[in-house]
């Protein structure tokens, strides 16, 4: 009769180990994309057998990180949705709200593209791509953003710019909480610089309340 009661601590311990391994992987892969699973196990403070019990190979570990990142991005995107706001403010809300997710998982983009292929990266970014394209299309209709490029193409360009800025944060060349990047995105979408800065300041203040 005592065995069922013992299973819950075991399950909690297993969940704790899995979460610690994933958190360690996020940190250590940013420092060394070629780190081995054995090295990750040591960094996470677990034995090799424990890590392989959760993730039998590197691909399995990366796939778990992809799923985690995708869920985090979807949650941030849903929370950031502002369909009633003007398009420039809606875009600023989205970018500022999702920047912490990108900052947390920035190392994952390059590693996943190399190890799992571009489709896996697309799976992570799909919620952001769809939302940004919709905001850009609305903003172009309303005259807020330039119409030099189609919404999907402009969205792809802003995505590449975001990834590039996150990589600069990763190297230490840029310090940003997302506000500088968001101003740059609005400018790239066609919002005048001073107006872009004012929009980002207002949205950032609203988000901090």
WOURKA-V384552 format. One record per pair of residues at least 4 apart in sequence whose ideal C-beta (glycine too) atoms are under 6 Angstrom apart, sorted by the first residue. I is the first residue (numbers start at 0). GAP is how many residues later the second one is. D is the distance in whole Angstrom. If there is no record, write none. Layout:
# WOURKA-V384552
i:I gap:GAP d:D
i:I gap:GAP d:D
This chain:
# WOURKA-V384552
i:16 gap:29 d:6
i:16 gap:33 d:6
i:17 gap:36 d:5
i:19 gap:24 d:5
i:20 gap:23 d:5
i:20 gap:30 d:6
i:23 gap:4 d:6
i:23 gap:19 d:5
i:23 gap:20 d:4
i:24 gap:4 d:6
i:24 gap:15 d:6
i:24 gap:36 d:6
i:27 gap:7 d:5
i:27 gap:15 d:5
i:28 gap:4 d:6
i:28 gap:78 d:5
i:28 gap:82 d:5
i:29 gap:77 d:3
i:32 gap:78 d:5
i:34 gap:4 d:5
i:34 gap:5 d:6
i:36 gap:14 d:6
i:37 gap:10 d:6
i:40 gap:5 d:5
i:40 gap:7 d:5
i:40 gap:10 d:4
i:45 gap:4 d:4
i:45 gap:5 d:6
i:51 gap:4 d:6
i:54 gap:5 d:4
i:54 gap:6 d:4
i:55 gap:4 d:5
i:61 gap:50 d:6
i:61 gap:53 d:6
i:61 gap:54 d:6
i:64 gap:43 d:6
i:65 gap:46 d:6
i:65 gap:54 d:5
i:65 gap:58 d:6
i:68 gap:36 d:4
i:68 gap:39 d:6
i:68 gap:55 d:5
i:69 gap:53 d:6
i:69 gap:54 d:5
i:71 gap:29 d:5
i:72 gap:28 d:5
i:72 gap:54 d:5
i:72 gap:55 d:6
i:73 gap:53 d:5
i:75 gap:4 d:6
i:75 gap:21 d:5
i:75 gap:22 d:5
i:75 gap:25 d:5
i:76 gap:50 d:5
i:76 gap:54 d:5
i:79 gap:13 d:5
i:79 gap:14 d:5
i:79 gap:17 d:3
i:81 gap:8 d:5
i:81 gap:11 d:5
i:84 gap:4 d:4
i:84 gap:5 d:4
i:86 gap:48 d:6
i:86 gap:51 d:5
i:86 gap:52 d:3
i:86 gap:55 d:6
i:86 gap:57 d:4
i:87 gap:56 d:5
i:87 gap:98 d:6
i:87 gap:103 d:5
i:87 gap:111 d:5
i:88 gap:110 d:6
i:88 gap:114 d:6
i:89 gap:45 d:5
i:90 gap:44 d:5
i:91 gap:4 d:6
i:91 gap:90 d:5
i:91 gap:107 d:5
i:91 gap:108 d:5
i:91 gap:111 d:4
i:92 gap:4 d:6
i:92 gap:110 d:5
i:93 gap:37 d:6
i:94 gap:87 d:4
i:94 gap:90 d:6
i:95 gap:82 d:5
i:95 gap:86 d:5
i:95 gap:107 d:6
i:95 gap:111 d:6
i:98 gap:79 d:3
i:101 gap:4 d:6
i:101 gap:64 d:5
i:105 gap:60 d:4
i:105 gap:64 d:5
i:107 gap:4 d:5
i:108 gap:12 d:6
i:110 gap:4 d:6
i:111 gap:4 d:5
i:111 gap:8 d:5
i:111 gap:9 d:5
i:112 gap:5 d:6
i:112 gap:8 d:5
i:115 gap:4 d:4
i:124 gap:4 d:5
i:127 gap:4 d:6
i:131 gap:23 d:5
i:132 gap:18 d:5
i:132 gap:19 d:5
i:132 gap:22 d:4
i:135 gap:9 d:6
i:135 gap:15 d:4
i:135 gap:18 d:5
i:135 gap:19 d:6
i:136 gap:14 d:4
i:138 gap:5 d:4
i:138 gap:6 d:4
i:139 gap:5 d:5
i:139 gap:7 d:5
i:144 gap:44 d:4
i:144 gap:45 d:5
i:145 gap:44 d:3
i:148 gap:4 d:5
i:148 gap:5 d:4
i:157 gap:27 d:5
i:164 gap:16 d:5
i:167 gap:5 d:4
i:167 gap:6 d:4
i:168 gap:5 d:5
i:168 gap:7 d:6
i:175 gap:4 d:5
i:175 gap:5 d:6
i:177 gap:4 d:6
i:178 gap:21 d:5
i:178 gap:25 d:6
i:181 gap:18 d:5
i:182 gap:13 d:5
i:182 gap:14 d:5
i:182 gap:17 d:5
i:185 gap:5 d:4
i:185 gap:10 d:4
i:186 gap:6 d:6
i:186 gap:9 d:5
i:190 gap:4 d:5
i:190 gap:5 d:4
i:199 gap:4 d:6
